Amino acid sequence: MKHVKTINAATLKKSLANGGCGECQTSCQSACKTSCTVANQSCEKK
Amino acid sequence: MIHKYTMHNTNIVMDINSGAVHVFDAAAFDIVDLYKTQTKGQIIEALSQKYEGQAVSDAYDEIVELESEGLLFSEDVYSEAVKNWERKPVVKALCLHICHDCNLRCRYCFASTGSFGGHRTMMDADTGKRAIDFLIEKSAGRRNLEVDFFGGEPLMNFDVVKQIVDYARIREKETGKNFRFTITTNAILLNEDNKEFINKHMHNVVLSIDGRKETNDRMRFRVDGSGTYDSILPKLKAMAESRNQDNYYVRGTFTRENLDFSKDVLHLADLGFKQISVEPVVAAKDSGYDIREQDLKQLFEEYESLAEEYVKRGRNEEGFNFFHFMIDLKQGPCIIKRLGGCGSGHEYLAVTPEGDLYPCHQFVGDEKFKMGNVHGAEFNTEFQKHFQKSNVYSKKDCSECWAKFYCSGGCAANAYQFNNDINVPYKIGCELEKKRVECAIWIKTQE
């Protein structure tokens, strides 16, 4: 493509079927304790 | 739903429902605004003063291709899925308030300088062990369990921390669970002995420092009023080095008294710290240092300039991690986690020195949120379900927000503090979070 550069393709919808194991870190435990951010957490399956 | 914005001359278009992120040139970026309401011919005509017809035509075709591949204007398939969620609540993380006392009297402390509004008390080992038993019992099939040693100041009661860790290690072998411990400390009492234990057992260490000496000492001081910067800095540096500059955070708070907080972040980076988190204060309205709506413009500029410097330093091998700029687009959390958020009140609970259970550390002290006690059989599962049902679609503001799958609905405690409802997010927190996500995505486009 000349006009568009895709940085990240679709990833979320697939995870609706495969996700939800709950083994990942609780977001508030990592550093914040006051300002919830979830997208910077890692998935334990990968 | 899409979100488009320009930062540092980069045009970014995010497709919210698929998670796709694109960089558009100027023509494509303009076309997106007209794409859903006008025909291709009308768009070529409308943009003829700015771009050649062929360029608009080509860019239009690329947008059609993205849409057909589900990478732009993709459908929301989650709101219906959420309605059918019937999951048994599971507890997988505890915040243990090892000590409701502190050797500091920080001005902005949300925990009433350690006491959480009550008496200054210490958790005993028996209560800590019962908390471990409680966690194992309520964790069902989850293997990875987390325990954060929190305060007040947990190093004031470190012998109990050690006893709890030792006990959990025994229970770990018996049950097949995997405990990950973290500790949050102001570093005043850090010494070689406790450092060795921490490095052996703690998966992560959160070390409190706000940045520049004047920033830190204005808010963080001892009972006698003396600032902490000079005495903690060598300890923090040694701790960071002893962990190979990984699996720790120096963690600061900014207030409206240091709206130029990017200087504090860069000061910590200049000191050699590689894992940094500096976050907005959670303070009551009119405390004097609470973040207000009129501060947002400056704070947005701070985040944007920090992002620029962050990229520059990364390219010059002087890079560091800033917690709120870290985003994993490819291997981040699944949508299930993103819908539900931090897990407070159901997956994540706080335990007071007396063993009382609360939805999270920020609800501690508010009696109406007490969910039970680790010494007794009673545990309020209705409350747990109430928190579990809270998700980005149960919050009207979130369901309409482009950032919902990045912040996952924000902090329930902040929402309650400002709006008396865990489902009505704290507006200023939202605005700051959205800016941080924009910066984090922009940083990704520069890699």
HADDOCK unambig.tbl for C-alpha pairs under 7 A between the chains (distance, minus, plus):
assign (segid A and resid 1 and name CA) (segid B and resid 62 and name CA) 6.73 0.50 0.50
assign (segid A and resid 3 and name CA) (segid B and resid 24 and name CA) 5.94 0.50 0.50
assign (segid A and resid 3 and name CA) (segid B and resid 25 and name CA) 5.33 0.50 0.50
assign (segid A and resid 3 and name CA) (segid B and resid 28 and name CA) 6.28 0.50 0.50
assign (segid A and resid 3 and name CA) (segid B and resid 59 and name CA) 5.64 0.50 0.50
assign (segid A and resid 4 and name CA) (segid B and resid 22 and name CA) 6.59 0.50 0.50
assign (segid A and resid 4 and name CA) (segid B and resid 23 and name CA) 5.76 0.50 0.50
assign (segid A and resid 4 and name CA) (segid B and resid 24 and name CA) 4.66 0.50 0.50
assign (segid A and resid 4 and name CA) (segid B and resid 25 and name CA) 6.45 0.50 0.50
assign (segid A and resid 5 and name CA) (segid B and resid 22 and name CA) 5.59 0.50 0.50
assign (segid A and resid 5 and name CA) (segid B and resid 23 and name CA) 5.11 0.50 0.50
assign (segid A and resid 5 and name CA) (segid B and resid 24 and name CA) 6.52 0.50 0.50
assign (segid A and resid 6 and name CA) (segid B and resid 21 and name CA) 6.07 0.50 0.50
assign (segid A and resid 6 and name CA) (segid B and resid 22 and name CA) 4.27 0.50 0.50
assign (segid A and resid 6 and name CA) (segid B and resid 23 and name CA) 6.30 0.50 0.50
assign (segid A and resid 7 and name CA) (segid B and resid 21 and name CA) 5.38 0.50 0.50
assign (segid A and resid 7 and name CA) (segid B and resid 22 and name CA) 5.31 0.50 0.50
assign (segid A and resid 7 and name CA) (segid B and resid 445 and name CA) 6.56 0.50 0.50
assign (segid A and resid 8 and name CA) (segid B and resid 20 and name CA) 5.05 0.50 0.50
assign (segid A and resid 8 and name CA) (segid B and resid 21 and name CA) 4.98 0.50 0.50
assign (segid A and resid 8 and name CA) (segid B and resid 22 and name CA) 6.92 0.50 0.50
assign (segid A and resid 8 and name CA) (segid B and resid 329 and name CA) 6.65 0.50 0.50
assign (segid A and resid 9 and name CA) (segid B and resid 20 and name CA) 4.57 0.50 0.50
assign (segid A and resid 9 and name CA) (segid B and resid 21 and name CA) 6.72 0.50 0.50
assign (segid A and resid 9 and name CA) (segid B and resid 71 and name CA) 6.69 0.50 0.50
assign (segid A and resid 10 and name CA) (segid B and resid 18 and name CA) 4.66 0.50 0.50
assign (segid A and resid 10 and name CA) (segid B and resid 19 and name CA) 5.23 0.50 0.50
assign (segid A and resid 10 and name CA) (segid B and resid 20 and name CA) 4.71 0.50 0.50
assign (segid A and resid 10 and name CA) (segid B and resid 71 and name CA) 6.00 0.50 0.50
assign (segid A and resid 11 and name CA) (segid B and resid 18 and name CA) 6.15 0.50 0.50
assign (segid A and resid 11 and name CA) (segid B and resid 19 and name CA) 5.85 0.50 0.50
assign (segid A and resid 11 and name CA) (segid B and resid 330 and name CA) 6.96 0.50 0.50
assign (segid A and resid 12 and name CA) (segid B and resid 18 and name CA) 5.30 0.50 0.50
assign (segid A and resid 12 and name CA) (segid B and resid 19 and name CA) 5.60 0.50 0.50
assign (segid A and resid 12 and name CA) (segid B and resid 334 and name CA) 6.63 0.50 0.50
assign (segid A and resid 12 and name CA) (segid B and resid 335 and name CA) 5.72 0.50 0.50
assign (segid A and resid 13 and name CA) (segid B and resid 18 and name CA) 6.00 0.50 0.50
assign (segid A and resid 15 and name CA) (segid B and resid 334 and name CA) 5.10 0.50 0.50
assign (segid A and resid 15 and name CA) (segid B and resid 335 and name CA) 5.81 0.50 0.50
assign (segid A and resid 16 and name CA) (segid B and resid 334 and name CA) 6.98 0.50 0.50
assign (segid A and resid 16 and name CA) (segid B and resid 335 and name CA) 5.73 0.50 0.50
assign (segid A and resid 16 and name CA) (segid B and resid 336 and name CA) 6.37 0.50 0.50
assign (segid A and resid 19 and name CA) (segid B and resid 334 and name CA) 5.23 0.50 0.50
assign (segid A and resid 19 and name CA) (segid B and resid 335 and name CA) 6.96 0.50 0.50
assign (segid A and resid 19 and name CA) (segid B and resid 336 and name CA) 6.19 0.50 0.50
assign (segid A and resid 20 and name CA) (segid B and resid 334 and name CA) 6.81 0.50 0.50
assign (segid A and resid 20 and name CA) (segid B and resid 336 and name CA) 5.26 0.50 0.50
assign (segid A and resid 20 and name CA) (segid B and resid 337 and name CA) 6.55 0.50 0.50
assign (segid A and resid 23 and name CA) (segid B and resid 142 and name CA) 6.28 0.50 0.50
assign (segid A and resid 23 and name CA) (segid B and resid 143 and name CA) 6.82 0.50 0.50
assign (segid A and resid 23 and name CA) (segid B and resid 144 and name CA) 5.65 0.50 0.50
assign (segid A and resid 26 and name CA) (segid B and resid 93 and name CA) 6.78 0.50 0.50
assign (segid A and resid 26 and name CA) (segid B and resid 342 and name CA) 6.15 0.50 0.50
assign (segid A and resid 26 and name CA) (segid B and resid 343 and name CA) 6.81 0.50 0.50
assign (segid A and resid 27 and name CA) (segid B and resid 342 and name CA) 5.27 0.50 0.50
assign (segid A and resid 28 and name CA) (segid B and resid 342 and name CA) 6.05 0.50 0.50
assign (segid A and resid 29 and name CA) (segid B and resid 148 and name CA) 6.72 0.50 0.50
assign (segid A and resid 31 and name CA) (segid B and resid 206 and name CA) 6.25 0.50 0.50
assign (segid A and resid 31 and name CA) (segid B and resid 249 and name CA) 6.58 0.50 0.50
assign (segid A and resid 34 and name CA) (segid B and resid 282 and name CA) 6.95 0.50 0.50
assign (segid A and resid 35 and name CA) (segid B and resid 410 and name CA) 6.98 0.50 0.50
assign (segid A and resid 35 and name CA) (segid B and resid 411 and name CA) 6.17 0.50 0.50
assign (segid A and resid 36 and name CA) (segid B and resid 342 and name CA) 6.57 0.50 0.50
assign (segid A and resid 36 and name CA) (segid B and resid 407 and name CA) 6.35 0.50 0.50
assign (segid A and resid 36 and name CA) (segid B and resid 410 and name CA) 5.13 0.50 0.50
assign (segid A and resid 36 and name CA) (segid B and resid 411 and name CA) 5.30 0.50 0.50
assign (segid A and resid 37 and name CA) (segid B and resid 406 and name CA) 6.74 0.50 0.50
assign (segid A and resid 37 and name CA) (segid B and resid 407 and name CA) 4.57 0.50 0.50
assign (segid A and resid 38 and name CA) (segid B and resid 338 and name CA) 6.48 0.50 0.50
assign (segid A and resid 38 and name CA) (segid B and resid 341 and name CA) 6.55 0.50 0.50
assign (segid A and resid 38 and name CA) (segid B and resid 406 and name CA) 5.96 0.50 0.50
assign (segid A and resid 38 and name CA) (segid B and resid 407 and name CA) 5.31 0.50 0.50
assign (segid A and resid 38 and name CA) (segid B and resid 408 and name CA) 6.21 0.50 0.50
assign (segid A and resid 39 and name CA) (segid B and resid 327 and name CA) 5.73 0.50 0.50
assign (segid A and resid 39 and name CA) (segid B and resid 328 and name CA) 6.63 0.50 0.50
assign (segid A and resid 39 and name CA) (segid B and resid 332 and name CA) 6.04 0.50 0.50
assign (segid A and resid 39 and name CA) (segid B and resid 333 and name CA) 6.31 0.50 0.50
assign (segid A and resid 39 and name CA) (segid B and resid 406 and name CA) 4.74 0.50 0.50
assign (segid A and resid 39 and name CA) (segid B and resid 407 and name CA) 6.50 0.50 0.50
assign (segid A and resid 40 and name CA) (segid B and resid 326 and name CA) 5.35 0.50 0.50
assign (segid A and resid 40 and name CA) (segid B and resid 327 and name CA) 4.21 0.50 0.50
assign (segid A and resid 40 and name CA) (segid B and resid 328 and name CA) 5.65 0.50 0.50
assign (segid A and resid 40 and name CA) (segid B and resid 332 and name CA) 6.59 0.50 0.50
assign (segid A and resid 41 and name CA) (segid B and resid 332 and name CA) 5.95 0.50 0.50
assign (segid A and resid 41 and name CA) (segid B and resid 333 and name CA) 6.10 0.50 0.50
assign (segid A and resid 42 and name CA) (segid B and resid 331 and name CA) 6.53 0.50 0.50
assign (segid A and resid 42 and name CA) (segid B and resid 332 and name CA) 4.94 0.50 0.50
assign (segid A and resid 42 and name CA) (segid B and resid 333 and name CA) 5.68 0.50 0.50
assign (segid A and resid 43 and name CA) (segid B and resid 331 and name CA) 6.26 0.50 0.50
assign (segid A and resid 43 and name CA) (segid B and resid 332 and name CA) 5.58 0.50 0.50
assign (segid A and resid 43 and name CA) (segid B and resid 333 and name CA) 4.94 0.50 0.50
assign (segid A and resid 46 and name CA) (segid B and resid 331 and name CA) 6.80 0.50 0.50
